[in-house]
Amino acid sequence: MSTGTINVAVENIFPLIKKFLYSDHEIFLRELISNATDATLKLKHLTNIGEAKVEYGKPIIEVKIDKEKKQLHIIDQGIGMTKEEVEKYINEIAFSGAEEFIEKYKDKQGEEAGIIGHFGLGFYSAFMVANKVEIITKSYKDEPAAHWVCDGSPNYTLEEADKTERGTEIILHIADDETEFLEKGKITELLTKYNKFMPIPIKFGMKTETLPKPEDAKEDLPDGKAEDPAPTKEVDNIINNPNPAWTKQPTDLKEEDYKSFYRELYPMQFEEPLFNIHLNVDYPFNLTGILYFPKMTNDMNMQKDKIQLYQNQVFVTDNVEGIVPEFLTMLRGVIDSPDIPLNVSRSYLQADGAVKKIASYITRKVADKLKSLFNDNREDFEKKWDDIKIVIEYGMLTEDKFFEKAQQFMLFPTVDGSYFTFDELKDKVAAAQTDKDDKLVLLYASNKEEQHSYIETAKEKGYEVLLLDSPIISHLIQKLESEKENVTFARVDGDHIDNLIKKDEAAISKLSEEEQETLKTFLTETIPADKFTVQLEAMDSNANAFTITEPEFMRRMKEMQQTGGGGMFGMGGFPEMYNLIVNTNNELVGEILNTKTAKKKERLVTQALDLAKLSKGLLKGEEMTKFIKRSYDMIK
């Protein structure tokens, strides 16, 4: 037996490891199983090239708990180590990584705890939960096994062992304040979280499996008792799927395989995904994965952090910002890349050149998939539009390259349920909806029910009205207007229709200028000036007497501020101001002007204003109560 002291400047480094990495201590199991997997895959490689003259077989990794002895065992059947290799890899290389880590981060109290593996510290993370660690290992080479023991100080012992099977067993003597890691439930949780798709089968205990009944078994009796119960047997409890769908070629997978994998990833998600995108690239970086479009809601925050990031089938994180473009973080699925470091800070990822290329590739693949879905089955794409539009709109806003590609499949639905691309829409409405200044005006509604009367007025003119109702639409139409020449968007309730699309011909008012001045003075005195700006317009006599509109610019800025932008008014928000358009050619307006009794005149204005508020969805509470009572009185 030999003893030694690990050559390290920091005295008693293990308490420091535990202290600085405490917030993330559960990852010790991920690190040790990753090491066991590497050892097994190295053996596979050496046997394939003929360097290791041993049988590879069907190796597994086993995790065992011994609660009485307070021990946790991780056992592999991989490449193993000789005594000299233990000395080199455990006492020198790995520990130098541990020392470098502590030296660099001892003043940063855990804030960079995610960087463990970056320093080759994987094995020593065991000391976060154990006060003593043993390694019993036998190399594939014909040499004696070795037994290494360290009690959490720089001192260790290393001697020969009588282990006869190839591979390595790590024994953790769990510390008194870490006994949760001796609980079956906790270990199952961690194995499922980090190692669910590791490439080597991981055994954790046994489970009972029901076998098919023999053909001569007696059937169940009428009282419900089975004459011959189905036979059972105890089998290894393999907790992982070593060959998940993303590791296979797309040609080897059917649609049901993709759906089945989605259910495996999200067992509590009952809705099927709309479609998937299989990622597979080996140059200029390695990346595989499957992304799924789930049904979307307009609440973007609810959707995030569902994509799982892996490195060689080892779970890293489900916070993929910086790797996946922000607009795609609402998708679900898996991305696996050996080129993404296993343990690094997010700021490192966002600055990393390879990671930026990955984000760009994923954006392109998603755009190509959406284009092919649109081209191959437009009818189906239109049916799914409401469930995917928020991702596409968000992508167009935040990624210029995606904006360019999305021109080919971005749809503009109408209130009547038709769908147009931008070019199709332009061709259809250009003749009717080009104003006197040669600008194309695209009318839209954000709510079919609330804006019904405005929509009907536009349709009577022969205009097409789009239905654009996502929470970020104000931002998007602002971008579209800046990118498209001579195009403007106008919500149907932003002004009277003749003002939204101004033509050369203008209606003539039935009222003289003097009458209009008298009318405006009275209305301004009667109608609250802090809520409404009175605007007299000569319109068709059948158009409503009073129409409430909200100026496009003000309303759009207010909406953009609410969804993060356009905040020149600061956090105080925008005042609730509306335009009241008064149709001077409407018969009721003429009656208001000619009514002699001030009280009756005021009552007609109040009633007409309330009707306009009702149409706009602004009549509520006490005003609604008074309106109903007044209406009944007028009927009587």
C-alpha positions as CSV (number, residue, x, y, z in Angstrom):
1,M,0.0,0.0,0.0
2,S,1.2,3.5,-0.8
3,T,0.1,6.7,0.8
4,G,0.6,10.2,-0.4
5,T,-0.3,13.8,-0.3
6,I,-2.0,15.5,-3.3
7,N,0.3,18.3,-4.3
8,V,-2.0,21.2,-3.7
9,A,-1.4,24.7,-2.4
10,V,-4.8,25.3,-0.9
11,E,-4.9,23.5,2.5
12,N,-7.8,21.1,2.8
13,I,-9.4,21.9,-0.5
14,F,-12.5,19.7,0.0
15,P,-14.4,21.9,2.4
16,L,-13.8,24.7,-0.1
17,I,-15.2,22.6,-2.9
18,K,-18.3,21.9,-0.8
19,K,-18.7,25.5,0.3
20,F,-18.4,27.1,-3.1
21,L,-20.4,24.6,-5.1
22,Y,-23.1,23.9,-2.5
23,S,-25.9,25.5,-4.4
24,D,-25.5,23.0,-7.2
25,H,-24.4,19.9,-5.2
26,E,-26.8,17.5,-6.8
27,I,-24.8,17.5,-10.1
28,F,-22.2,15.2,-8.5
29,L,-24.2,12.3,-9.7
30,R,-24.4,13.6,-13.3
31,E,-20.6,14.1,-13.3
32,L,-19.8,10.6,-12.0
33,I,-22.2,8.9,-14.4
34,S,-20.8,11.0,-17.2
35,N,-17.3,9.7,-16.3
36,A,-18.6,6.1,-16.2
37,T,-20.2,6.6,-19.6
38,D,-17.0,8.0,-21.0
39,A,-15.0,5.1,-19.7
40,T,-17.5,2.6,-21.3
41,L,-17.5,4.4,-24.7
42,K,-13.7,4.6,-24.7
43,L,-13.6,0.8,-24.2
44,K,-16.0,0.4,-27.1
45,H,-13.8,2.5,-29.3
46,L,-10.6,0.6,-28.4
47,T,-12.3,-2.8,-29.0
48,N,-13.6,-1.5,-32.4
49,I,-10.1,-0.5,-33.6
50,G,-8.6,-3.7,-32.1
51,E,-6.4,-2.0,-29.5
52,A,-8.3,-3.6,-26.6
53,K,-8.2,-7.4,-26.9
54,V,-11.3,-7.9,-24.7
55,E,-15.0,-8.6,-25.3
56,Y,-17.0,-5.4,-25.1
57,G,-20.2,-7.3,-24.4
58,K,-23.3,-5.4,-23.2
59,P,-22.0,-3.2,-20.5
60,I,-24.2,-1.2,-18.1
61,I,-23.7,1.4,-15.4
62,E,-25.2,0.5,-12.0
63,V,-26.1,2.8,-9.2
64,K,-26.7,1.2,-5.7
65,I,-27.6,2.6,-2.3
66,D,-26.5,1.0,1.0
67,K,-28.5,2.9,3.5
68,E,-27.1,1.1,6.6
69,K,-23.5,1.9,5.6
70,K,-24.5,5.3,4.3
71,Q,-22.9,4.5,1.0
72,L,-23.7,5.3,-2.6
73,H,-22.1,3.1,-5.3
74,I,-21.6,3.9,-9.0
75,I,-20.2,0.9,-10.9
76,D,-19.2,0.7,-14.6
77,Q,-17.8,-2.0,-16.8
78,G,-15.7,0.4,-18.8
79,I,-12.0,0.9,-19.5
80,G,-10.9,0.9,-15.9
81,M,-7.6,2.2,-14.6
82,T,-4.2,0.8,-13.5
83,K,-2.6,2.0,-10.3
84,E,-0.4,4.3,-12.3
85,E,-3.4,5.8,-14.1
86,V,-5.1,6.5,-10.8
87,E,-2.1,8.3,-9.7
88,K,-2.0,10.3,-12.9
89,Y,-5.7,11.0,-13.6
90,I,-7.1,11.3,-10.0
91,N,-4.2,12.7,-8.0
92,E,-2.6,15.0,-10.6
93,I,-4.8,16.0,-13.6
94,A,-8.2,16.1,-12.0
95,F,-6.9,17.7,-8.8
96,S,-5.1,20.4,-10.6
97,G,-8.4,21.4,-12.1
98,A,-10.0,21.5,-8.7
99,E,-7.2,23.8,-7.4
100,E,-7.5,26.1,-10.4
101,F,-11.2,26.3,-9.9
102,I,-10.9,27.3,-6.2
103,E,-8.1,29.8,-6.9
104,K,-10.1,31.4,-9.6
105,Y,-13.5,31.5,-7.9
106,K,-12.9,31.5,-4.1
107,D,-14.0,35.1,-4.0
108,K,-17.1,34.6,-6.0
109,Q,-19.2,32.6,-3.5
110,G,-20.9,30.1,-5.8
111,E,-21.9,32.5,-8.6
112,E,-20.0,30.5,-11.2
113,A,-20.9,27.1,-9.7
114,G,-22.0,25.9,-13.2
115,I,-18.4,25.7,-14.3
116,I,-17.3,22.5,-12.5
117,G,-16.6,20.2,-15.5
118,H,-14.9,23.1,-17.3
119,F,-11.9,22.6,-14.9
120,G,-11.9,18.7,-15.0
121,L,-13.5,18.8,-11.6
122,G,-16.2,16.2,-12.3
123,F,-14.8,13.5,-10.1
124,Y,-14.0,15.8,-7.1
125,S,-17.6,17.0,-7.1
126,A,-18.2,13.8,-5.1
127,F,-16.8,15.6,-2.1
128,M,-19.7,18.0,-2.1
129,V,-21.8,15.2,-0.6
130,A,-19.3,12.6,0.7
131,N,-16.8,12.8,3.6
132,K,-14.8,9.8,2.1
133,V,-14.6,8.5,-1.4
134,E,-13.2,5.2,-2.6
135,I,-12.3,4.1,-6.1
136,I,-11.9,0.3,-6.8
137,T,-10.9,-0.1,-10.5
138,K,-9.5,-2.7,-12.8
139,S,-8.1,-1.8,-16.2
140,Y,-8.9,-3.7,-19.4
141,K,-5.1,-4.3,-19.5
142,D,-3.8,-7.4,-17.8
143,E,-2.7,-5.6,-14.6
144,P,-3.8,-5.8,-10.9
145,A,-6.8,-3.8,-9.7
146,A,-6.2,-0.6,-7.6
147,H,-8.0,0.8,-4.6
148,W,-7.8,4.5,-3.9
149,V,-9.2,6.1,-0.7
150,C,-9.4,9.7,0.3
151,D,-11.1,11.2,3.4
152,G,-11.5,14.7,2.2
153,S,-8.1,15.9,3.1
154,P,-5.1,16.1,0.7
155,N,-4.0,12.7,2.0
156,Y,-4.9,9.5,0.2
157,T,-4.0,5.8,0.2
158,L,-3.5,3.7,-3.0
159,E,-3.1,-0.1,-2.9
160,E,-3.8,-3.2,-5.0
161,A,-7.3,-4.7,-4.8
162,D,-8.7,-8.1,-5.5
163,K,-11.4,-6.9,-8.0
164,T,-11.6,-9.3,-10.9
165,E,-14.1,-7.7,-13.2
166,R,-13.1,-5.0,-15.6
167,G,-14.3,-1.4,-14.8
168,T,-14.6,1.1,-12.0
169,E,-16.6,1.3,-8.8
170,I,-16.9,4.6,-7.0
171,I,-18.1,4.4,-3.3
172,L,-19.3,7.6,-1.7
173,H,-19.5,7.7,2.1
174,I,-22.4,10.2,2.3
175,A,-21.9,13.0,4.8
176,D,-24.4,13.3,7.7
177,D,-25.9,16.5,6.3
178,E,-26.4,15.0,2.8
179,T,-28.4,11.9,3.6
180,E,-31.1,12.8,1.1
181,F,-28.8,11.2,-1.4
182,L,-29.4,7.8,0.2
183,E,-33.1,8.0,-0.6
184,K,-34.3,6.0,-3.5
185,G,-36.8,8.7,-4.5
186,K,-34.1,11.4,-4.7
187,I,-31.6,9.3,-6.7
188,T,-34.5,8.3,-9.1
189,E,-35.3,12.0,-9.5
190,L,-31.7,12.9,-10.3
191,L,-31.1,10.0,-12.7
192,T,-34.3,10.9,-14.6
193,K,-33.4,14.6,-14.7
194,Y,-29.8,14.3,-15.9
195,N,-29.3,10.8,-17.3
196,K,-32.6,9.9,-18.9
197,F,-31.0,9.6,-22.4
198,M,-27.5,8.5,-21.6
199,P,-26.0,6.2,-24.3
200,I,-25.2,3.4,-21.8
201,P,-28.0,1.6,-19.9
202,I,-28.2,2.7,-16.3
203,K,-29.5,0.2,-13.7
204,F,-31.0,1.3,-10.4
205,G,-32.4,-1.6,-8.5
206,M,-34.8,-4.2,-9.8
207,K,-38.4,-4.1,-10.9
208,T,-41.2,-6.6,-11.4
209,E,-42.2,-7.4,-15.0
210,T,-45.5,-9.2,-15.9
211,L,-45.1,-12.0,-18.4
212,P,-47.7,-13.2,-20.9
213,K,-49.9,-16.0,-19.6
214,P,-49.2,-19.4,-20.9
215,E,-51.7,-20.6,-23.6
216,D,-53.1,-23.3,-21.2
217,A,-53.8,-20.8,-18.3
218,K,-57.3,-20.9,-16.9
219,E,-59.4,-17.8,-17.7
220,D,-60.7,-15.3,-15.0
221,L,-63.6,-16.6,-13.0
222,P,-66.9,-14.6,-12.9
223,D,-66.3,-13.4,-9.4
224,G,-63.3,-11.5,-10.6
225,K,-60.7,-13.8,-9.1
226,A,-58.1,-15.1,-11.5
227,E,-57.6,-18.8,-11.5
228,D,-54.1,-18.5,-12.9
229,P,-52.4,-15.2,-12.3
230,A,-50.0,-13.9,-14.9
231,P,-46.4,-14.9,-14.2
232,T,-43.9,-12.2,-13.2
233,K,-40.2,-12.0,-13.0
234,E,-37.6,-9.6,-11.5
235,V,-35.6,-7.7,-14.1
236,D,-33.0,-4.9,-14.0
237,N,-34.6,-1.5,-13.5
238,I,-33.1,0.4,-16.5
239,I,-34.0,4.1,-15.9
240,N,-32.8,5.5,-19.2
241,N,-33.4,5.2,-22.9
242,P,-29.9,4.9,-24.5
243,N,-31.2,5.3,-28.1
244,P,-33.5,8.4,-28.1
245,A,-35.2,9.5,-31.3
246,W,-32.8,12.4,-31.9
247,T,-29.8,10.0,-32.2
248,K,-31.4,8.3,-35.2
249,Q,-31.6,9.3,-38.8
250,P,-34.8,11.0,-39.9
251,T,-35.3,8.3,-42.5
252,D,-35.5,5.7,-39.7
253,L,-38.3,7.5,-37.9
254,K,-42.0,7.5,-38.6
255,E,-44.5,10.3,-37.5
256,E,-45.6,8.1,-34.6
257,D,-42.0,7.7,-33.4
258,Y,-41.7,11.5,-33.1
259,K,-45.0,11.7,-31.2
260,S,-44.0,8.9,-28.9
261,F,-40.7,10.7,-28.1
262,Y,-42.6,13.9,-27.4
263,R,-44.7,11.9,-24.8
264,E,-41.5,10.5,-23.4
265,L,-40.1,14.1,-23.0
266,Y,-43.3,15.6,-21.6
267,P,-45.3,12.8,-19.9
268,M,-47.7,15.4,-18.4
269,Q,-48.4,17.1,-21.7
270,F,-51.6,15.7,-23.1
271,E,-51.9,17.7,-26.4
272,E,-50.0,16.4,-29.4
273,P,-47.4,18.7,-31.0
274,L,-48.4,20.3,-34.3
275,F,-45.2,19.3,-36.1
276,N,-41.5,18.7,-35.5
277,I,-38.2,19.7,-37.0
278,H,-35.3,17.2,-37.0
279,L,-31.9,18.9,-36.6
280,N,-28.9,17.0,-37.9
281,V,-25.6,18.8,-38.8
282,D,-22.0,17.8,-38.6
283,Y,-20.3,20.9,-40.2
284,P,-19.1,23.5,-39.2
285,F,-20.3,22.1,-35.8
286,N,-22.0,19.0,-34.5
287,L,-25.6,19.2,-33.6
288,T,-28.6,16.9,-33.5
289,G,-32.0,17.3,-32.0
290,I,-35.7,17.5,-32.5
291,L,-37.8,20.6,-32.0
292,Y,-41.6,20.5,-31.6
293,F,-44.1,23.2,-32.3
294,P,-46.7,22.9,-29.5
295,K,-50.1,24.7,-29.6
296,M,-49.3,28.3,-28.6
297,T,-51.2,30.7,-26.5
298,N,-50.9,34.5,-26.6
299,D,-49.1,34.4,-23.2
300,M,-45.5,34.1,-24.4
301,N,-44.0,33.8,-20.9
302,M,-45.8,30.6,-20.1
303,Q,-44.2,28.8,-23.0
304,K,-40.5,29.2,-22.3
305,D,-37.8,26.8,-20.9
306,K,-39.2,23.7,-22.4
307,I,-36.3,22.8,-24.7
308,Q,-33.7,20.5,-23.1
309,L,-30.0,21.0,-23.9
310,Y,-27.8,17.9,-23.9
311,Q,-24.1,17.3,-24.5
312,N,-23.6,13.8,-25.8
313,Q,-26.9,12.7,-24.3
314,V,-26.1,14.2,-20.9
315,F,-28.6,16.8,-19.7
316,V,-27.1,20.3,-19.2
317,T,-30.0,22.7,-18.8
318,D,-33.5,23.7,-19.9
319,N,-32.5,27.4,-20.0
320,V,-31.4,27.6,-23.6
321,E,-31.3,31.4,-24.0
322,G,-28.2,32.4,-26.0
323,I,-28.1,29.0,-27.8
324,V,-31.6,28.9,-29.3
325,P,-32.8,32.3,-30.7
326,E,-35.1,33.9,-28.2
327,F,-38.2,33.5,-30.4
328,L,-37.7,29.8,-30.5
329,T,-37.4,29.3,-26.8
330,M,-41.2,28.9,-26.9
331,L,-40.8,25.6,-28.7
332,R,-40.2,22.2,-27.1
333,G,-37.8,19.4,-27.7
334,V,-34.1,18.5,-27.4
335,I,-30.8,19.9,-28.7
336,D,-27.6,17.9,-28.3
337,S,-24.2,19.2,-29.2
338,P,-20.8,18.1,-28.1
339,D,-19.5,21.6,-29.1
340,I,-21.4,23.2,-26.3
341,P,-19.3,23.0,-23.1
342,L,-21.1,21.0,-20.3
343,N,-20.5,23.5,-17.6
344,V,-20.3,27.2,-18.5
345,S,-21.9,30.4,-17.6
346,R,-24.6,31.9,-19.8
347,S,-22.5,34.9,-20.5
348,Y,-19.8,32.6,-21.9
349,L,-22.3,30.9,-24.1
350,Q,-23.7,34.1,-25.5
351,A,-20.2,35.3,-26.5
352,D,-19.1,32.0,-27.9
353,G,-18.7,32.0,-31.7
354,A,-19.7,28.3,-32.2
355,V,-22.9,28.9,-30.2
356,K,-23.8,31.9,-32.4
357,K,-23.5,29.7,-35.5
358,I,-25.7,27.1,-33.8
359,A,-28.4,29.7,-33.2
360,S,-28.2,30.9,-36.8
361,Y,-28.4,27.3,-38.1
362,I,-31.5,26.5,-35.9
363,T,-33.2,29.7,-37.2
364,R,-32.6,28.7,-40.8
365,K,-33.8,25.1,-40.2
366,V,-37.0,26.3,-38.6
367,A,-37.7,28.8,-41.4
368,D,-37.0,26.1,-44.1
369,K,-39.4,23.7,-42.3
370,L,-42.2,26.3,-42.1
371,K,-41.7,27.1,-45.8
372,S,-41.9,23.5,-46.8
373,L,-45.1,22.9,-44.6
374,F,-46.7,25.9,-46.3
375,N,-45.7,24.8,-49.8
376,D,-46.7,21.1,-49.3
377,N,-50.0,21.6,-47.6
378,R,-51.2,25.2,-47.4
379,E,-54.7,24.3,-46.2
380,D,-53.3,22.4,-43.2
381,F,-50.8,25.3,-42.6
382,E,-53.7,27.8,-42.5
383,K,-55.6,25.6,-40.0
384,K,-52.5,25.7,-37.7
385,W,-51.8,29.4,-38.2
386,D,-53.4,30.6,-34.9
387,D,-51.4,28.0,-33.0
388,I,-48.0,29.0,-34.4
389,K,-48.3,32.7,-35.4
390,I,-47.0,34.1,-32.1
391,V,-43.6,32.3,-32.7
392,I,-43.4,33.5,-36.4
393,E,-44.4,37.0,-35.5
394,Y,-41.9,37.2,-32.6
395,G,-39.2,35.8,-34.9
396,M,-39.9,38.4,-37.6
397,L,-39.5,41.1,-34.9
398,T,-36.3,39.9,-33.4
399,E,-34.3,38.1,-36.2
400,D,-33.7,39.9,-39.4
401,K,-32.7,36.7,-41.3
402,F,-35.9,35.1,-40.2
403,F,-37.9,38.2,-41.2
404,E,-36.6,37.8,-44.8
405,K,-37.4,34.1,-45.0
406,A,-40.8,34.5,-43.3
407,Q,-42.1,36.7,-46.1
408,Q,-42.8,33.4,-48.0
409,F,-45.1,31.9,-45.3
410,M,-46.3,34.7,-43.0
411,L,-50.1,34.8,-43.3
412,F,-52.5,37.7,-43.0
413,P,-55.9,36.3,-42.0
414,T,-59.1,38.3,-42.8
415,V,-62.1,38.7,-40.5
416,D,-63.9,36.4,-43.0
417,G,-61.5,33.5,-42.5
418,S,-59.4,33.9,-45.7
419,Y,-55.6,33.8,-45.6
420,F,-53.1,35.8,-47.7
421,T,-49.4,36.2,-47.9
422,F,-48.3,39.8,-48.1
423,D,-47.8,39.7,-51.9
424,E,-51.2,38.1,-52.4
425,L,-52.9,40.7,-50.1
426,K,-51.2,43.5,-51.9
427,D,-52.4,42.3,-55.3
428,K,-56.0,41.8,-54.1
429,V,-56.6,45.2,-52.4
430,A,-54.2,47.6,-54.1
431,A,-56.9,49.0,-56.5
432,A,-59.5,49.7,-53.8
433,Q,-57.3,50.5,-50.8
434,T,-54.7,52.9,-52.3
435,D,-55.3,56.4,-51.0
436,K,-55.0,59.7,-52.9
437,D,-51.3,59.9,-51.9
438,D,-50.7,56.5,-53.6
439,K,-50.2,54.8,-50.2
440,L,-51.6,51.3,-49.7
441,V,-53.7,51.2,-46.6
442,L,-54.2,47.8,-45.0
443,L,-57.1,47.8,-42.6
444,Y,-57.2,45.5,-39.6
445,A,-59.2,44.6,-36.6
446,S,-57.8,43.2,-33.3
447,N,-61.2,41.9,-32.0
448,K,-64.0,40.9,-34.4
449,E,-66.7,41.2,-31.8
450,E,-65.7,44.5,-30.2
451,Q,-65.0,46.2,-33.5
452,H,-67.9,44.7,-35.4
453,S,-69.6,47.9,-36.5
454,Y,-66.3,49.4,-37.7
455,I,-65.6,46.3,-39.7
456,E,-69.1,46.4,-41.3
457,T,-68.6,50.0,-42.3
458,A,-65.3,49.1,-44.0
459,K,-66.8,46.1,-45.8
460,E,-69.7,48.2,-47.1
461,K,-67.0,50.2,-48.9
462,G,-65.7,47.0,-50.4
463,Y,-62.6,47.0,-48.3
464,E,-60.8,43.9,-46.9
465,V,-60.3,43.8,-43.2
466,L,-57.5,41.7,-41.7
467,L,-57.7,40.1,-38.2
468,L,-54.4,40.8,-36.4
469,D,-54.9,40.0,-32.7
470,S,-51.6,38.9,-31.2
471,P,-50.1,40.8,-28.3
472,I,-47.1,42.0,-30.3
473,I,-48.9,42.9,-33.5
474,S,-48.3,46.7,-32.9
475,H,-44.5,46.1,-32.9
476,L,-44.7,43.9,-36.0
477,I,-46.8,46.2,-38.2
478,Q,-44.4,49.0,-37.2
479,K,-41.5,46.9,-38.6
480,L,-43.5,45.9,-41.7
481,E,-44.3,49.6,-42.4
482,S,-40.6,50.5,-42.1
483,E,-39.6,47.6,-44.5
484,K,-42.4,47.9,-47.1
485,E,-42.5,50.9,-49.3
486,N,-45.7,53.0,-49.4
487,V,-47.7,50.7,-47.1
488,T,-49.4,51.6,-43.8
489,F,-51.6,49.6,-41.4
490,A,-54.7,51.2,-39.9
491,R,-57.0,49.6,-37.3
492,V,-60.6,50.0,-38.4
493,D,-61.6,51.9,-35.3
494,G,-58.7,54.4,-35.6
495,D,-60.8,56.9,-37.5
496,H,-63.8,57.3,-39.8
497,I,-63.3,55.0,-42.8
498,D,-63.1,57.9,-45.2
499,N,-60.2,59.3,-43.1
500,L,-58.4,56.0,-42.9
501,I,-58.4,55.7,-46.7
502,K,-58.6,59.2,-48.1
503,K,-59.8,59.5,-51.7
504,D,-60.0,62.6,-53.9
505,E,-63.7,62.9,-53.6
506,A,-64.9,64.5,-50.3
507,A,-68.4,64.6,-49.0
508,I,-70.1,68.0,-48.6
509,S,-71.6,69.0,-45.3
510,K,-75.3,69.9,-45.1
511,L,-74.4,72.4,-42.3
512,S,-73.0,75.8,-43.0
513,E,-69.7,76.8,-41.5
514,E,-71.6,79.0,-39.0
515,E,-73.8,76.0,-38.0
516,Q,-70.8,73.8,-37.6
517,E,-69.1,76.3,-35.4
518,T,-72.2,76.6,-33.2
519,L,-72.5,72.8,-33.0
520,K,-68.9,72.3,-32.1
521,T,-69.0,74.9,-29.3
522,F,-72.0,73.2,-27.7
523,L,-70.5,69.7,-28.0
524,T,-67.2,70.8,-26.6
525,E,-69.0,72.3,-23.6
526,T,-71.2,69.2,-23.1
527,I,-68.7,66.4,-23.7
528,P,-65.8,65.8,-21.2
529,A,-62.7,67.4,-22.8
530,D,-60.3,65.2,-20.8
531,K,-61.7,62.1,-22.6
532,F,-62.8,63.2,-26.1
533,T,-61.6,65.4,-28.9
534,V,-64.6,66.5,-30.9
535,Q,-64.1,66.2,-34.7
536,L,-66.8,67.3,-37.2
537,E,-66.9,65.3,-40.4
538,A,-69.2,65.4,-43.5
539,M,-70.1,61.8,-44.2
540,D,-72.8,59.6,-45.8
541,S,-76.1,60.5,-44.1
542,N,-76.6,56.8,-43.2
543,A,-73.3,56.7,-41.2
544,N,-73.7,56.9,-37.4
545,A,-74.2,60.3,-35.8
546,F,-71.4,59.8,-33.3
547,T,-68.4,57.4,-33.8
548,I,-65.6,57.0,-31.2
549,T,-62.2,56.3,-32.6
550,E,-58.7,56.0,-31.0
551,P,-55.9,57.6,-33.1
552,E,-53.7,54.8,-34.6
553,F,-50.4,56.4,-33.4
554,M,-51.5,56.9,-29.8
555,R,-53.1,53.5,-29.5
556,R,-50.2,51.7,-31.1
557,M,-47.6,53.4,-28.9
558,K,-49.7,52.4,-25.8
559,E,-49.9,48.8,-26.9
560,M,-46.2,48.7,-27.7
561,Q,-45.4,50.1,-24.3
562,Q,-47.5,47.4,-22.6
563,T,-45.5,44.7,-24.4
564,G,-42.1,46.2,-23.9
565,G,-41.3,49.2,-26.1
566,G,-42.3,52.6,-27.3
567,G,-42.1,54.0,-23.7
568,M,-41.5,57.7,-24.3
569,F,-44.2,58.5,-21.8
570,G,-42.2,56.5,-19.2
571,M,-43.9,54.1,-16.8
572,G,-46.8,56.4,-16.3
573,G,-48.4,55.1,-19.5
574,F,-50.6,56.9,-22.0
575,P,-53.7,58.9,-21.2
576,E,-57.1,57.4,-22.3
577,M,-58.0,59.9,-25.0
578,Y,-60.4,59.2,-27.9
579,N,-61.7,61.1,-30.9
580,L,-65.5,61.7,-31.2
581,I,-66.3,61.9,-34.9
582,V,-69.6,63.7,-35.4
583,N,-71.3,63.2,-38.8
584,T,-72.7,66.6,-39.8
585,N,-74.9,64.9,-42.4
586,N,-76.7,62.6,-40.0
587,E,-80.3,63.6,-39.3
588,L,-79.9,63.3,-35.5
589,V,-77.0,65.7,-35.5
590,G,-79.2,68.2,-37.4
591,E,-81.9,67.7,-34.7
592,I,-79.4,68.3,-31.9
593,L,-78.4,71.6,-33.6
594,N,-82.0,72.7,-34.0
595,T,-83.4,71.7,-30.6
596,K,-84.3,74.8,-28.6
597,T,-84.5,73.3,-25.1
598,A,-81.0,73.0,-23.6
599,K,-82.0,70.1,-21.4
600,K,-83.4,68.0,-24.3
601,K,-80.4,69.0,-26.4
602,E,-78.0,67.7,-23.7
603,R,-80.0,64.5,-23.3
604,L,-79.8,63.8,-27.1
605,V,-76.0,64.3,-27.0
606,T,-75.6,62.1,-23.9
607,Q,-77.7,59.3,-25.5
608,A,-75.8,59.5,-28.8
609,L,-72.5,59.5,-27.0
610,D,-73.5,56.5,-24.9
611,L,-74.5,54.6,-28.0
612,A,-71.1,55.4,-29.5
613,K,-69.4,54.2,-26.2
614,L,-71.5,51.1,-26.3
615,S,-70.3,50.3,-29.8
616,K,-66.7,50.8,-28.7
617,G,-67.1,48.8,-25.5
618,L,-66.5,51.8,-23.3
619,L,-69.9,52.0,-21.6
620,K,-69.6,50.4,-18.1
621,G,-70.7,50.7,-14.5
622,E,-72.8,53.6,-13.5
623,E,-72.9,55.1,-17.0
624,M,-74.4,51.8,-18.4
625,T,-77.0,51.8,-15.6
626,K,-78.0,55.4,-16.4
627,F,-78.1,54.6,-20.2
628,I,-80.4,51.7,-19.7
629,K,-82.8,53.7,-17.5
630,R,-82.8,56.6,-19.9
631,S,-83.4,54.3,-22.9
632,Y,-86.5,52.8,-21.2
633,D,-87.8,56.3,-20.3
634,M,-87.4,57.4,-24.0
635,I,-89.4,54.3,-25.1
636,K,-92.2,55.1,-22.7
